[in-house]
Amino acid sequence: MKSYMPFDEGAFDLNDCFLLSCIAVAYGFMYMLPKRFPLSVAFLLMLFSSTVSSMLDNSTGGNIFDLYDIMDGPAYTIMDFVVYLLYAPAGYFFIYFYDRFRVKEIWTIVYITCWSLLSTLFEWVCLNFEVFHYKKGYLICYSFCIYIASQTAIVLFYRFIAGKHDPTADQIKRASQHENGDMAP
């Protein structure tokens, strides 16, 4: 029995290259965006996004339901965990633009629905690059529902940490107003 986790399941191929390219682009874009949140808030958003997404991912794709495999097969490899590195920037972008466009009220539902559609489209691209392998009749439309749930949780978490009683709320509002030209530096 092996006492270590393998890097991949046999071969470093197109899905591995695609995944690493997506991660490089996502973090590069995140780095180039104007800073919108204090570092502590950005960290919490990325940590929460990764946690919620990986919990839902492991619930549906893991041993309980086993509806799909990640990367090259059912065994866990390092590259399977590398997939989780995409969840943090995805959550950050989701809240970055939510805050940037000051989405409120009914538009929050529209915003979450649009991002869920984009997320489903990106999953379809990942499916074509064999990052995911569906099993047991799993359909991509099921993922749409999961994205609705996870992105709703992320919005609620953001509202919680940016609430009027939170000490970081003033920093978030000042950074947002400064970027929009509503306030002197």
PyMOL commands that place a pseudoatom at each C-alpha (Angstrom):
pseudoatom trace, name=CA, resn=MET, resi=1, chain=A, elem=C, hetatm=0, pos=[0.000, 0.000, 0.000]
pseudoatom trace, name=CA, resn=LYS, resi=2, chain=A, elem=C, hetatm=0, pos=[1.286, 3.442, -0.917]
pseudoatom trace, name=CA, resn=SER, resi=3, chain=A, elem=C, hetatm=0, pos=[1.861, 5.802, 1.952]
pseudoatom trace, name=CA, resn=TYR, resi=4, chain=A, elem=C, hetatm=0, pos=[1.694, 8.971, -0.139]
pseudoatom trace, name=CA, resn=MET, resi=5, chain=A, elem=C, hetatm=0, pos=[-0.813, 10.695, -2.365]
pseudoatom trace, name=CA, resn=PRO, resi=6, chain=A, elem=C, hetatm=0, pos=[0.160, 10.571, -6.051]
pseudoatom trace, name=CA, resn=PHE, resi=7, chain=A, elem=C, hetatm=0, pos=[0.441, 13.769, -8.062]
pseudoatom trace, name=CA, resn=ASP, resi=8, chain=A, elem=C, hetatm=0, pos=[-1.940, 12.507, -10.754]
pseudoatom trace, name=CA, resn=GLU, resi=9, chain=A, elem=C, hetatm=0, pos=[-3.525, 9.250, -11.887]
pseudoatom trace, name=CA, resn=GLY, resi=10, chain=A, elem=C, hetatm=0, pos=[-0.971, 8.104, -14.408]
pseudoatom trace, name=CA, resn=ALA, resi=11, chain=A, elem=C, hetatm=0, pos=[-0.360, 10.951, -16.815]
pseudoatom trace, name=CA, resn=PHE, resi=12, chain=A, elem=C, hetatm=0, pos=[-0.082, 14.716, -16.753]
pseudoatom trace, name=CA, resn=ASP, resi=13, chain=A, elem=C, hetatm=0, pos=[-2.343, 15.569, -19.674]
pseudoatom trace, name=CA, resn=LEU, resi=14, chain=A, elem=C, hetatm=0, pos=[-4.703, 18.167, -21.149]
pseudoatom trace, name=CA, resn=ASN, resi=15, chain=A, elem=C, hetatm=0, pos=[-7.035, 18.440, -18.151]
pseudoatom trace, name=CA, resn=ASP, resi=16, chain=A, elem=C, hetatm=0, pos=[-4.077, 19.144, -15.846]
pseudoatom trace, name=CA, resn=CYS, resi=17, chain=A, elem=C, hetatm=0, pos=[-2.725, 21.829, -18.214]
pseudoatom trace, name=CA, resn=PHE, resi=18, chain=A, elem=C, hetatm=0, pos=[-6.195, 23.384, -18.561]
pseudoatom trace, name=CA, resn=LEU, resi=19, chain=A, elem=C, hetatm=0, pos=[-6.669, 23.483, -14.790]
pseudoatom trace, name=CA, resn=LEU, resi=20, chain=A, elem=C, hetatm=0, pos=[-3.283, 25.072, -14.097]
pseudoatom trace, name=CA, resn=SER, resi=21, chain=A, elem=C, hetatm=0, pos=[-3.892, 27.636, -16.864]
pseudoatom trace, name=CA, resn=CYS, resi=22, chain=A, elem=C, hetatm=0, pos=[-7.277, 28.565, -15.378]
pseudoatom trace, name=CA, resn=ILE, resi=23, chain=A, elem=C, hetatm=0, pos=[-5.725, 28.989, -11.941]
pseudoatom trace, name=CA, resn=ALA, resi=24, chain=A, elem=C, hetatm=0, pos=[-2.937, 31.209, -13.312]
pseudoatom trace, name=CA, resn=VAL, resi=25, chain=A, elem=C, hetatm=0, pos=[-5.422, 33.395, -15.218]
pseudoatom trace, name=CA, resn=ALA, resi=26, chain=A, elem=C, hetatm=0, pos=[-7.832, 33.650, -12.269]
pseudoatom trace, name=CA, resn=TYR, resi=27, chain=A, elem=C, hetatm=0, pos=[-5.205, 34.659, -9.719]
pseudoatom trace, name=CA, resn=GLY, resi=28, chain=A, elem=C, hetatm=0, pos=[-3.506, 36.957, -12.243]
pseudoatom trace, name=CA, resn=PHE, resi=29, chain=A, elem=C, hetatm=0, pos=[-6.792, 38.745, -12.937]
pseudoatom trace, name=CA, resn=MET, resi=30, chain=A, elem=C, hetatm=0, pos=[-7.530, 38.944, -9.228]
pseudoatom trace, name=CA, resn=TYR, resi=31, chain=A, elem=C, hetatm=0, pos=[-4.111, 40.515, -8.624]
pseudoatom trace, name=CA, resn=MET, resi=32, chain=A, elem=C, hetatm=0, pos=[-4.651, 43.088, -11.416]
pseudoatom trace, name=CA, resn=LEU, resi=33, chain=A, elem=C, hetatm=0, pos=[-8.081, 44.226, -10.185]
pseudoatom trace, name=CA, resn=PRO, resi=34, chain=A, elem=C, hetatm=0, pos=[-8.121, 47.381, -8.074]
pseudoatom trace, name=CA, resn=LYS, resi=35, chain=A, elem=C, hetatm=0, pos=[-8.188, 46.472, -4.401]
pseudoatom trace, name=CA, resn=ARG, resi=36, chain=A, elem=C, hetatm=0, pos=[-11.766, 46.748, -3.194]
pseudoatom trace, name=CA, resn=PHE, resi=37, chain=A, elem=C, hetatm=0, pos=[-11.658, 45.185, 0.264]
pseudoatom trace, name=CA, resn=PRO, resi=38, chain=A, elem=C, hetatm=0, pos=[-9.280, 45.200, 3.197]
pseudoatom trace, name=CA, resn=LEU, resi=39, chain=A, elem=C, hetatm=0, pos=[-6.984, 42.177, 3.128]
pseudoatom trace, name=CA, resn=SER, resi=40, chain=A, elem=C, hetatm=0, pos=[-8.795, 40.564, 6.070]
pseudoatom trace, name=CA, resn=VAL, resi=41, chain=A, elem=C, hetatm=0, pos=[-12.169, 40.800, 4.300]
pseudoatom trace, name=CA, resn=ALA, resi=42, chain=A, elem=C, hetatm=0, pos=[-10.739, 39.504, 1.011]
pseudoatom trace, name=CA, resn=PHE, resi=43, chain=A, elem=C, hetatm=0, pos=[-9.176, 36.590, 2.886]
pseudoatom trace, name=CA, resn=LEU, resi=44, chain=A, elem=C, hetatm=0, pos=[-12.451, 35.756, 4.658]
pseudoatom trace, name=CA, resn=LEU, resi=45, chain=A, elem=C, hetatm=0, pos=[-14.391, 35.911, 1.389]
pseudoatom trace, name=CA, resn=MET, resi=46, chain=A, elem=C, hetatm=0, pos=[-11.954, 33.575, -0.344]
pseudoatom trace, name=CA, resn=LEU, resi=47, chain=A, elem=C, hetatm=0, pos=[-11.800, 31.199, 2.626]
pseudoatom trace, name=CA, resn=PHE, resi=48, chain=A, elem=C, hetatm=0, pos=[-15.589, 31.052, 2.958]
pseudoatom trace, name=CA, resn=SER, resi=49, chain=A, elem=C, hetatm=0, pos=[-16.073, 30.585, -0.805]
pseudoatom trace, name=CA, resn=SER, resi=50, chain=A, elem=C, hetatm=0, pos=[-13.568, 27.744, -0.859]
pseudoatom trace, name=CA, resn=THR, resi=51, chain=A, elem=C, hetatm=0, pos=[-15.077, 26.100, 2.198]
pseudoatom trace, name=CA, resn=VAL, resi=52, chain=A, elem=C, hetatm=0, pos=[-18.695, 26.217, 1.002]
pseudoatom trace, name=CA, resn=SER, resi=53, chain=A, elem=C, hetatm=0, pos=[-17.779, 25.106, -2.513]
pseudoatom trace, name=CA, resn=SER, resi=54, chain=A, elem=C, hetatm=0, pos=[-15.536, 22.238, -1.446]
pseudoatom trace, name=CA, resn=MET, resi=55, chain=A, elem=C, hetatm=0, pos=[-18.098, 21.031, 1.116]
pseudoatom trace, name=CA, resn=LEU, resi=56, chain=A, elem=C, hetatm=0, pos=[-20.815, 20.923, -1.541]
pseudoatom trace, name=CA, resn=ASP, resi=57, chain=A, elem=C, hetatm=0, pos=[-18.386, 19.393, -4.021]
pseudoatom trace, name=CA, resn=ASN, resi=58, chain=A, elem=C, hetatm=0, pos=[-17.361, 16.645, -1.614]
pseudoatom trace, name=CA, resn=SER, resi=59, chain=A, elem=C, hetatm=0, pos=[-20.988, 15.999, -0.665]
pseudoatom trace, name=CA, resn=THR, resi=60, chain=A, elem=C, hetatm=0, pos=[-22.094, 15.396, -4.252]
pseudoatom trace, name=CA, resn=GLY, resi=61, chain=A, elem=C, hetatm=0, pos=[-18.904, 14.005, -5.761]
pseudoatom trace, name=CA, resn=GLY, resi=62, chain=A, elem=C, hetatm=0, pos=[-17.549, 12.227, -2.721]
pseudoatom trace, name=CA, resn=ASN, resi=63, chain=A, elem=C, hetatm=0, pos=[-18.282, 8.839, -1.229]
pseudoatom trace, name=CA, resn=ILE, resi=64, chain=A, elem=C, hetatm=0, pos=[-21.796, 9.650, 0.000]
pseudoatom trace, name=CA, resn=PHE, resi=65, chain=A, elem=C, hetatm=0, pos=[-23.391, 10.187, -3.417]
pseudoatom trace, name=CA, resn=ASP, resi=66, chain=A, elem=C, hetatm=0, pos=[-20.386, 9.644, -5.739]
pseudoatom trace, name=CA, resn=LEU, resi=67, chain=A, elem=C, hetatm=0, pos=[-22.065, 11.433, -8.662]
pseudoatom trace, name=CA, resn=TYR, resi=68, chain=A, elem=C, hetatm=0, pos=[-18.861, 12.463, -10.418]
pseudoatom trace, name=CA, resn=ASP, resi=69, chain=A, elem=C, hetatm=0, pos=[-15.097, 12.166, -10.363]
pseudoatom trace, name=CA, resn=ILE, resi=70, chain=A, elem=C, hetatm=0, pos=[-12.619, 15.003, -10.505]
pseudoatom trace, name=CA, resn=MET, resi=71, chain=A, elem=C, hetatm=0, pos=[-9.704, 14.893, -12.937]
pseudoatom trace, name=CA, resn=ASP, resi=72, chain=A, elem=C, hetatm=0, pos=[-8.607, 11.401, -14.011]
pseudoatom trace, name=CA, resn=GLY, resi=73, chain=A, elem=C, hetatm=0, pos=[-10.516, 9.003, -11.816]
pseudoatom trace, name=CA, resn=PRO, resi=74, chain=A, elem=C, hetatm=0, pos=[-11.948, 8.043, -8.437]
pseudoatom trace, name=CA, resn=ALA, resi=75, chain=A, elem=C, hetatm=0, pos=[-8.688, 8.048, -6.457]
pseudoatom trace, name=CA, resn=TYR, resi=76, chain=A, elem=C, hetatm=0, pos=[-7.676, 11.275, -4.719]
pseudoatom trace, name=CA, resn=THR, resi=77, chain=A, elem=C, hetatm=0, pos=[-4.528, 12.849, -6.101]
pseudoatom trace, name=CA, resn=ILE, resi=78, chain=A, elem=C, hetatm=0, pos=[-2.791, 16.169, -5.569]
pseudoatom trace, name=CA, resn=MET, resi=79, chain=A, elem=C, hetatm=0, pos=[-4.315, 17.458, -8.818]
pseudoatom trace, name=CA, resn=ASP, resi=80, chain=A, elem=C, hetatm=0, pos=[-7.801, 16.751, -7.419]
pseudoatom trace, name=CA, resn=PHE, resi=81, chain=A, elem=C, hetatm=0, pos=[-7.075, 19.148, -4.587]
pseudoatom trace, name=CA, resn=VAL, resi=82, chain=A, elem=C, hetatm=0, pos=[-5.590, 21.704, -6.990]
pseudoatom trace, name=CA, resn=VAL, resi=83, chain=A, elem=C, hetatm=0, pos=[-9.109, 22.053, -8.454]
pseudoatom trace, name=CA, resn=TYR, resi=84, chain=A, elem=C, hetatm=0, pos=[-10.138, 23.639, -5.149]
pseudoatom trace, name=CA, resn=LEU, resi=85, chain=A, elem=C, hetatm=0, pos=[-7.736, 26.530, -5.795]
pseudoatom trace, name=CA, resn=LEU, resi=86, chain=A, elem=C, hetatm=0, pos=[-10.239, 27.843, -8.358]
pseudoatom trace, name=CA, resn=TYR, resi=87, chain=A, elem=C, hetatm=0, pos=[-12.981, 28.276, -5.770]
pseudoatom trace, name=CA, resn=ALA, resi=88, chain=A, elem=C, hetatm=0, pos=[-11.339, 31.170, -3.907]
pseudoatom trace, name=CA, resn=PRO, resi=89, chain=A, elem=C, hetatm=0, pos=[-10.932, 33.553, -6.866]
pseudoatom trace, name=CA, resn=ALA, resi=90, chain=A, elem=C, hetatm=0, pos=[-14.384, 32.611, -8.212]
pseudoatom trace, name=CA, resn=GLY, resi=91, chain=A, elem=C, hetatm=0, pos=[-15.960, 33.651, -4.907]
pseudoatom trace, name=CA, resn=TYR, resi=92, chain=A, elem=C, hetatm=0, pos=[-13.836, 36.788, -4.773]
pseudoatom trace, name=CA, resn=PHE, resi=93, chain=A, elem=C, hetatm=0, pos=[-14.891, 37.865, -8.290]
pseudoatom trace, name=CA, resn=PHE, resi=94, chain=A, elem=C, hetatm=0, pos=[-18.506, 37.092, -7.461]
pseudoatom trace, name=CA, resn=ILE, resi=95, chain=A, elem=C, hetatm=0, pos=[-18.511, 39.429, -4.430]
pseudoatom trace, name=CA, resn=TYR, resi=96, chain=A, elem=C, hetatm=0, pos=[-16.132, 41.960, -6.017]
pseudoatom trace, name=CA, resn=PHE, resi=97, chain=A, elem=C, hetatm=0, pos=[-18.608, 42.719, -8.797]
pseudoatom trace, name=CA, resn=TYR, resi=98, chain=A, elem=C, hetatm=0, pos=[-21.596, 42.357, -6.465]
pseudoatom trace, name=CA, resn=ASP, resi=99, chain=A, elem=C, hetatm=0, pos=[-20.129, 45.157, -4.364]
pseudoatom trace, name=CA, resn=ARG, resi=100, chain=A, elem=C, hetatm=0, pos=[-18.784, 47.131, -7.329]
pseudoatom trace, name=CA, resn=PHE, resi=101, chain=A, elem=C, hetatm=0, pos=[-22.193, 47.311, -9.020]
pseudoatom trace, name=CA, resn=ARG, resi=102, chain=A, elem=C, hetatm=0, pos=[-23.961, 47.809, -5.673]
pseudoatom trace, name=CA, resn=VAL, resi=103, chain=A, elem=C, hetatm=0, pos=[-26.430, 45.038, -6.316]
pseudoatom trace, name=CA, resn=LYS, resi=104, chain=A, elem=C, hetatm=0, pos=[-29.488, 45.419, -4.082]
pseudoatom trace, name=CA, resn=GLU, resi=105, chain=A, elem=C, hetatm=0, pos=[-32.932, 43.936, -3.491]
pseudoatom trace, name=CA, resn=ILE, resi=106, chain=A, elem=C, hetatm=0, pos=[-34.481, 41.980, -6.381]
pseudoatom trace, name=CA, resn=TRP, resi=107, chain=A, elem=C, hetatm=0, pos=[-31.358, 42.502, -8.475]
pseudoatom trace, name=CA, resn=THR, resi=108, chain=A, elem=C, hetatm=0, pos=[-29.515, 40.206, -6.059]
pseudoatom trace, name=CA, resn=ILE, resi=109, chain=A, elem=C, hetatm=0, pos=[-31.645, 37.321, -7.326]
pseudoatom trace, name=CA, resn=VAL, resi=110, chain=A, elem=C, hetatm=0, pos=[-30.895, 38.280, -10.932]
pseudoatom trace, name=CA, resn=TYR, resi=111, chain=A, elem=C, hetatm=0, pos=[-27.189, 38.614, -10.114]
pseudoatom trace, name=CA, resn=ILE, resi=112, chain=A, elem=C, hetatm=0, pos=[-26.995, 35.214, -8.390]
pseudoatom trace, name=CA, resn=THR, resi=113, chain=A, elem=C, hetatm=0, pos=[-28.903, 33.586, -11.262]
pseudoatom trace, name=CA, resn=CYS, resi=114, chain=A, elem=C, hetatm=0, pos=[-26.590, 35.109, -13.892]
pseudoatom trace, name=CA, resn=TRP, resi=115, chain=A, elem=C, hetatm=0, pos=[-23.460, 34.035, -11.989]
pseudoatom trace, name=CA, resn=SER, resi=116, chain=A, elem=C, hetatm=0, pos=[-24.922, 30.562, -11.533]
pseudoatom trace, name=CA, resn=LEU, resi=117, chain=A, elem=C, hetatm=0, pos=[-25.461, 30.350, -15.287]
pseudoatom trace, name=CA, resn=LEU, resi=118, chain=A, elem=C, hetatm=0, pos=[-21.864, 31.506, -15.877]
pseudoatom trace, name=CA, resn=SER, resi=119, chain=A, elem=C, hetatm=0, pos=[-20.606, 28.973, -13.345]
pseudoatom trace, name=CA, resn=THR, resi=120, chain=A, elem=C, hetatm=0, pos=[-22.582, 26.223, -15.062]
pseudoatom trace, name=CA, resn=LEU, resi=121, chain=A, elem=C, hetatm=0, pos=[-21.133, 27.285, -18.410]
pseudoatom trace, name=CA, resn=PHE, resi=122, chain=A, elem=C, hetatm=0, pos=[-17.612, 27.159, -16.959]
pseudoatom trace, name=CA, resn=GLU, resi=123, chain=A, elem=C, hetatm=0, pos=[-18.336, 23.705, -15.542]
pseudoatom trace, name=CA, resn=TRP, resi=124, chain=A, elem=C, hetatm=0, pos=[-19.432, 22.617, -19.036]
pseudoatom trace, name=CA, resn=VAL, resi=125, chain=A, elem=C, hetatm=0, pos=[-16.064, 23.839, -20.386]
pseudoatom trace, name=CA, resn=CYS, resi=126, chain=A, elem=C, hetatm=0, pos=[-14.323, 21.916, -17.580]
pseudoatom trace, name=CA, resn=LEU, resi=127, chain=A, elem=C, hetatm=0, pos=[-16.398, 18.871, -18.461]
pseudoatom trace, name=CA, resn=ASN, resi=128, chain=A, elem=C, hetatm=0, pos=[-15.158, 19.082, -22.056]
pseudoatom trace, name=CA, resn=PHE, resi=129, chain=A, elem=C, hetatm=0, pos=[-11.566, 19.297, -20.798]
pseudoatom trace, name=CA, resn=GLU, resi=130, chain=A, elem=C, hetatm=0, pos=[-12.258, 16.214, -18.647]
pseudoatom trace, name=CA, resn=VAL, resi=131, chain=A, elem=C, hetatm=0, pos=[-11.809, 17.961, -15.327]
pseudoatom trace, name=CA, resn=PHE, resi=132, chain=A, elem=C, hetatm=0, pos=[-15.125, 16.377, -14.272]
pseudoatom trace, name=CA, resn=HIS, resi=133, chain=A, elem=C, hetatm=0, pos=[-16.524, 12.963, -15.172]
pseudoatom trace, name=CA, resn=TYR, resi=134, chain=A, elem=C, hetatm=0, pos=[-20.231, 12.544, -14.418]
pseudoatom trace, name=CA, resn=LYS, resi=135, chain=A, elem=C, hetatm=0, pos=[-21.583, 9.228, -13.141]
pseudoatom trace, name=CA, resn=LYS, resi=136, chain=A, elem=C, hetatm=0, pos=[-24.922, 7.713, -12.159]
pseudoatom trace, name=CA, resn=GLY, resi=137, chain=A, elem=C, hetatm=0, pos=[-26.970, 9.926, -14.489]
pseudoatom trace, name=CA, resn=TYR, resi=138, chain=A, elem=C, hetatm=0, pos=[-25.693, 13.215, -13.050]
pseudoatom trace, name=CA, resn=LEU, resi=139, chain=A, elem=C, hetatm=0, pos=[-26.620, 16.163, -15.276]
pseudoatom trace, name=CA, resn=ILE, resi=140, chain=A, elem=C, hetatm=0, pos=[-25.073, 19.616, -15.464]
pseudoatom trace, name=CA, resn=CYS, resi=141, chain=A, elem=C, hetatm=0, pos=[-28.421, 21.234, -14.625]
pseudoatom trace, name=CA, resn=TYR, resi=142, chain=A, elem=C, hetatm=0, pos=[-28.048, 19.788, -11.108]
pseudoatom trace, name=CA, resn=SER, resi=143, chain=A, elem=C, hetatm=0, pos=[-24.903, 21.871, -10.710]
pseudoatom trace, name=CA, resn=PHE, resi=144, chain=A, elem=C, hetatm=0, pos=[-26.900, 25.019, -11.458]
pseudoatom trace, name=CA, resn=CYS, resi=145, chain=A, elem=C, hetatm=0, pos=[-28.945, 24.398, -8.308]
pseudoatom trace, name=CA, resn=ILE, resi=146, chain=A, elem=C, hetatm=0, pos=[-25.780, 23.856, -6.292]
pseudoatom trace, name=CA, resn=TYR, resi=147, chain=A, elem=C, hetatm=0, pos=[-24.342, 27.138, -7.610]
pseudoatom trace, name=CA, resn=ILE, resi=148, chain=A, elem=C, hetatm=0, pos=[-27.537, 28.963, -6.612]
pseudoatom trace, name=CA, resn=ALA, resi=149, chain=A, elem=C, hetatm=0, pos=[-27.160, 27.607, -3.062]
pseudoatom trace, name=CA, resn=SER, resi=150, chain=A, elem=C, hetatm=0, pos=[-23.442, 28.299, -2.723]
pseudoatom trace, name=CA, resn=GLN, resi=151, chain=A, elem=C, hetatm=0, pos=[-23.597, 31.811, -4.178]
pseudoatom trace, name=CA, resn=THR, resi=152, chain=A, elem=C, hetatm=0, pos=[-26.570, 32.687, -1.998]
pseudoatom trace, name=CA, resn=ALA, resi=153, chain=A, elem=C, hetatm=0, pos=[-24.540, 31.570, 1.032]
pseudoatom trace, name=CA, resn=ILE, resi=154, chain=A, elem=C, hetatm=0, pos=[-21.599, 33.703, -0.114]
pseudoatom trace, name=CA, resn=VAL, resi=155, chain=A, elem=C, hetatm=0, pos=[-23.826, 36.800, -0.485]
pseudoatom trace, name=CA, resn=LEU, resi=156, chain=A, elem=C, hetatm=0, pos=[-25.290, 36.221, 2.977]
pseudoatom trace, name=CA, resn=PHE, resi=157, chain=A, elem=C, hetatm=0, pos=[-21.796, 35.821, 4.433]
pseudoatom trace, name=CA, resn=TYR, resi=158, chain=A, elem=C, hetatm=0, pos=[-20.621, 39.010, 2.722]
pseudoatom trace, name=CA, resn=ARG, resi=159, chain=A, elem=C, hetatm=0, pos=[-23.628, 40.906, 4.066]
pseudoatom trace, name=CA, resn=PHE, resi=160, chain=A, elem=C, hetatm=0, pos=[-22.833, 39.574, 7.518]
pseudoatom trace, name=CA, resn=ILE, resi=161, chain=A, elem=C, hetatm=0, pos=[-19.185, 40.673, 7.499]
pseudoatom trace, name=CA, resn=ALA, resi=162, chain=A, elem=C, hetatm=0, pos=[-19.994, 43.999, 5.821]
pseudoatom trace, name=CA, resn=GLY, resi=163, chain=A, elem=C, hetatm=0, pos=[-22.930, 44.731, 8.170]
pseudoatom trace, name=CA, resn=LYS, resi=164, chain=A, elem=C, hetatm=0, pos=[-23.334, 48.028, 9.955]
pseudoatom trace, name=CA, resn=HIS, resi=165, chain=A, elem=C, hetatm=0, pos=[-22.176, 46.522, 13.266]
pseudoatom trace, name=CA, resn=ASP, resi=166, chain=A, elem=C, hetatm=0, pos=[-19.034, 44.990, 11.813]
pseudoatom trace, name=CA, resn=PRO, resi=167, chain=A, elem=C, hetatm=0, pos=[-15.858, 47.065, 12.358]
pseudoatom trace, name=CA, resn=THR, resi=168, chain=A, elem=C, hetatm=0, pos=[-14.738, 46.382, 8.796]
pseudoatom trace, name=CA, resn=ALA, resi=169, chain=A, elem=C, hetatm=0, pos=[-17.935, 47.841, 7.289]
pseudoatom trace, name=CA, resn=ASP, resi=170, chain=A, elem=C, hetatm=0, pos=[-16.564, 51.394, 7.343]
pseudoatom trace, name=CA, resn=GLN, resi=171, chain=A, elem=C, hetatm=0, pos=[-13.355, 50.245, 5.649]
pseudoatom trace, name=CA, resn=ILE, resi=172, chain=A, elem=C, hetatm=0, pos=[-15.323, 48.430, 2.949]
pseudoatom trace, name=CA, resn=LYS, resi=173, chain=A, elem=C, hetatm=0, pos=[-17.581, 51.439, 2.363]
pseudoatom trace, name=CA, resn=ARG, resi=174, chain=A, elem=C, hetatm=0, pos=[-14.612, 53.861, 2.252]
pseudoatom trace, name=CA, resn=ALA, resi=175, chain=A, elem=C, hetatm=0, pos=[-12.702, 51.654, -0.193]
pseudoatom trace, name=CA, resn=SER, resi=176, chain=A, elem=C, hetatm=0, pos=[-15.804, 51.354, -2.374]
pseudoatom trace, name=CA, resn=GLN, resi=177, chain=A, elem=C, hetatm=0, pos=[-16.529, 55.096, -2.286]
pseudoatom trace, name=CA, resn=HIS, resi=178, chain=A, elem=C, hetatm=0, pos=[-12.891, 55.969, -2.962]
pseudoatom trace, name=CA, resn=GLU, resi=179, chain=A, elem=C, hetatm=0, pos=[-12.771, 53.704, -6.018]
pseudoatom trace, name=CA, resn=ASN, resi=180, chain=A, elem=C, hetatm=0, pos=[-15.986, 55.183, -7.379]
pseudoatom trace, name=CA, resn=GLY, resi=181, chain=A, elem=C, hetatm=0, pos=[-14.803, 58.756, -6.866]
pseudoatom trace, name=CA, resn=ASP, resi=182, chain=A, elem=C, hetatm=0, pos=[-17.536, 59.454, -4.296]
pseudoatom trace, name=CA, resn=MET, resi=183, chain=A, elem=C, hetatm=0, pos=[-15.034, 60.440, -1.623]
pseudoatom trace, name=CA, resn=ALA, resi=184, chain=A, elem=C, hetatm=0, pos=[-11.642, 62.126, -1.443]
pseudoatom trace, name=CA, resn=PRO, resi=185, chain=A, elem=C, hetatm=0, pos=[-8.713, 59.797, -0.665]
for i in range(1, 185): cmd.bond("trace and resi %d" % i, "trace and resi %d" % (i + 1))
show_as sticks, trace
zoom trace
